[in-house]
Amino acid sequence: MWKNIWQTRNSSVAQAKWQVGKGDSIRLRDSLWYKPRNADSLDHLQLRYGTVKDLMDPTSGNWNSELINTVHNRLEAEAILSTAFPKFGNIDKVIWPFSSSGEYQVKHGYKIVSTFLWKILHCGLPTRTELAKKQIITDETCVVCGKSQETLDHLFMSCHFARAIWYGVAQGLRTHLTNTTDLVNWMKSQIENCNIKSHRDIEILTEQGAILWTIWKTRNRVIFEKLEPDIHQALRTVQRLKVNGY
Ligand SMILES: [Zn+2]
């Protein structure tokens, strides 16, 4: 069902692309990567679960052109083989096309919201509930409030800390007033309804991106630096991110 958001025509999410680095985070079947000529060719080459890294030659640090020409049709293979090299060795990144001039212009708030959504849909944010499911930890309690299970919806929407931040920003957005308590659904509608040519829409999404980012960073600081969650500091961080960018 979530696949639809990547297929929505004219949605900038649908135009997102991978910027290839090491290639190990991008599955060959990934919709944001070049589609294989046919799925069978991947099975045949035992690349069913392969990543883009498998298309690289580890000794020369170059693309494996023979393999690429086998898996992809001519046009795709040419496009892949002409991909710039300086990005190799870096972390794979999803980039979000933005401007109508065709340049890749990354608006941070938009990028953050989209990246959060991307992570949730494809990798899962490592909330405590998720970590407990994988038996990495046993205590699922939200470290920020200590009262509920740390699910995505709790951490970013219903936790009192999250509510205070949503309420505290200029818009006075109250999370319980949004028509959903499902973070993924809500983010999905935010992105889909965002008119990327509207300054106001981008401003709102930037603010929301700043809030999500700040909540996640605060939560990580509580865990890793043993700091108390500080609402005033978090609100200042959101303001700073809105003005100065990330
Ligand atoms: Zn909480």
Residues whose N, C-alpha, C, O or C-beta is under 5 A from the ligand:
A	BS01	ZN	C142 V144 C145 G146 C159 H160
